[in-house]
Amino acid sequence: MDIPRIFNITESAHRIHNPFTPEKFATLGAALRLEPEARVLDLGSGSGEMLCTWARDYGIRGTGIDMSQLFSEQAKLRAQEFGVADRVEFIHSDAAGYVSDEGVDVAACVGATWIAGGVAGTIELLAQSLRSGGIILIGEPYWRQLPPTEEVAKGCLANSISDFLVLPELVASFGHLGYDVVEMVLSNQDGWDRYEAAKWLTMRRWLEANPDDELAEEVRSKLTSEPERHTAYTREYLGWGVFALMPRLCFKKS
């Protein structure tokens, strides 16, 4: 079980596999008012940076699930580096359908809502692990500005303009699903640069070390095209954020 090898190559040096920076994760942790011993579940946990830093800084306990064997191994090493290996567990497995044995305070899927067929399905999945009063975290792209053409949307690696919503529509969609948005932390263009541009040096170094690999031609092509694609499309049109949700309270009219 693993993700496509090309992603293990291009993101092998990443600590964070989305357009967030360490500063943004610190802001998010503070915004959530995390308390010691709070339990956090992270589906699609990547290299474990969110859980490891929150265990170090806030004393949380966490479980991360990810399909990438490489990223899961990196997460375990990061936990050891931070001295929190007794507080966080990383499982190399398919996060689709994963439900915690006990209720968690925070159930997160930060940038991998494809695991349950999209935002609605992922929220439904995460809710099965959430204790009463807990918070769901969803990391999702949105349009900073609506692409003028379908070609521009595809330049952002979307299938079509309809793949994503503009920010107000995305926020409203959570309400339509029966959830209050109680916090949000948004990425910025620098976050996109750190996520996308960091791949370019990784690809160059990999090509130098693996010129005869079966994926060398594909990696070479990406290294040639990605800087222009990112600066022309993703950086200008696509936003990304993490949204904190709680089930909407219903009050009876007196």
N, C-alpha and C positions, 0 to 999 in steps of 0.2 A: 504494500500500500504506500503510495507516494504521490506527490503532485508532479506535473510534467517537469522533466529534467531542466528545461530551459529556465524555469523560475528558480530552481535551486542554484543554477549558474549565475544568473543576473543579479539575484538578491542574496548571494552567499555572504556578503560582507555587511548586510543590513542588520541593525539592531531592531528597527521598527519597519514593518512591511506595509506601511501606508503613509499618507502625507502628513502625519503628526511628527512633531519633534519632542525630545525629552521635556522641554519646557511646557509644551502643550499637555503632556501626560501629567506633569506635576500640577498644572492648573486644573485639570480635570479631577485629579485625586482630591485636591483641596476643595473644589466646588462641590463634590459629593459628600464632604464632611465625613470621610472614612474614619472609623474608630478601630482601635486595637481588637483583634480577634474577629473582625467582620469577615465573612466568608464570601469569596468572589469566584465565580465560574466564568471562564473565558473560552468560548468556542471559536476555533481558528486562532489560536494563541501565538502562532508564529514563533519567533525566537524568545518569547517570554518577557519582553522588556516591561510591559505594563504590570504584570503580576509581581515581577522581581522588584521593581522600584517601589511599588506600593507596599510590598512586604517589608522592605528596608525602611521606608519613610513613615509608614502608618501602622505597621504591625498586623496587616491583614493576613489571612490564610487563603490560599487560592489553589485552584485546579485549572490547568490549561489542556486543551485537546487540539491537536493539529495533525494533518495528514502528512506533512513533510518530515521525513526521518531526520534530515539534516537540521531543520529548524528546531525540532524537538530536542535533539542533542545539544544544540547551541543554547537552548533555554535552560537545560539542566546545568550546563557549565556556568551560565550567567547566575543562576541561583547559588551555586557554590562560591562564585566570585564575590557576591554580595553577602554571603553568610546567611542566606535564608532558605537553604535547601530543606530545612526541617519545617518550613512554613508553606512552601509551594510544591505542588506535584505537577509534572508534565507527562502527558500520556500521548504516545504516538498512535493515533487512531482517527477514524472518520468521525467528525463532529456531528454529522447529520444524524438526527434522532437521539443525540446524547441527552440524558436527563440525570441530574444529580440524585444520589441516594437520599440526601437530606436537603432541606430548603436552604438557599443561599441568600445573602443580603444584597448582592449585586450579581446579576446574570448578564453577561456581555457577549456580543458578537460585533467586533470592531473591524468592519471591512470585509466580511465574508458571508453576507446574507444569501448568497447563492446556495449555501448548505441546506436551506429549507425552502428553496424556490422563490426567494425574494423577501422583502421587508415583512410583510404580513405573516408569512409562514415562519420566519425566524422569530418574530415576537411571540407567536403562539408556542413555538418550541421552548424559548427561554422562560416563558411564564410557567412552564411545568416544573422548573427547578427553583422558582422564586418563593421565598417565604412571604407571609403576610407583611406588608409594609416595606417590601424590598423594592429595588430599582433595577430596571432593565436598561442596558446601554446598547445603542445601535450606532454603528459607524457606517455612513452612507454618502455617496457622491450626490451632488446636485448641480444644476447649471448656475454658475455665477452670472452669466448672461446667455440668453437663449441662442443657440447656434442659428445662423441665418439659413443654412442649408443642411441637408442630410450628409453631404460630403464633409462638412465641418464636424458634425457629430461623430462620424466615423474616424476623423482625425483625432478625436478624443478617446478612441478605442471603444466607443459605444456602437451598438448595432443600428440605432436610429435615435432621433431626437426624443422619442417617446420613452426611451430607457430610463431617463431621469426627469425629475421635476425641478422647477426653480425653488429657491429656499422657502418662501412663504407657503407654497403648495405642499412641499415635503413636510413642513411643520404641521400644517392643517391635516395632512393624511394620518398622522399619529392620533389626532383627536377622533377622526372618523373610525379608527380601530378601537376606540374606547380608552385611550390613554392620555394623561396629562403630560405635557412636556415640562419638566421641572428644572432642567438645566441644559445647557448646550455649550460646547467648546468647538470653535470652527478653526480649520486649518487656514493657511494663507499661501501666497505664491512661494514664499521661502520654504514652506513645508513640502510643496510639490517639487521644488528644486532638490531638496535633500533626498526625497524618495526617488525621483526619476534620474537626476544627474549623478547620484551616487552609483547607479548601475553602469555608467559609461566607463569609469576607471576600472571597475570590477571586470567588465567585458574585455577591456584592453589587456589587462594583466592575464586574464584567462586565455585569451588568444595567443599571447606570447608563450604561455606554458603548454598550450594544447593545440598547436597548429594543425595536427593531423586528426583531430577528433571528428567524429561524424557530425557534430553540431557546429563545427567551426564556421562553415559557410553561413549558417543561420545567425550565429552570433556576430559575425563580420557584417552582415546585412543590417542587423539591428544597431550596431555601433555607428554605422554610416547614416542611418535614417533617423534614429531616435532623438538626437539633439534638436534637429530642425522641427520634427513633429511636435515635440514637447513645447518648444518655445512658440510655435505657431498656433497650437490648439489647446492642449491640456492646461497649460499655464494661464491662458487667457479666458477660457470658457468654463472650466470645470472647478467647482468647489468641493469641499469634503468636510464633514463634521461628525462629532459624536454627540448623540442626543440621549438625555436621561429621561426615562419614562416611568410613570407609575399608573396603575389602573385607576381609571376615573372613579371618583366617589359619587354615589347616587344618594340624593337626599329626598325624603318624602315631604311633600307639601303638607303643612298643617291645616 
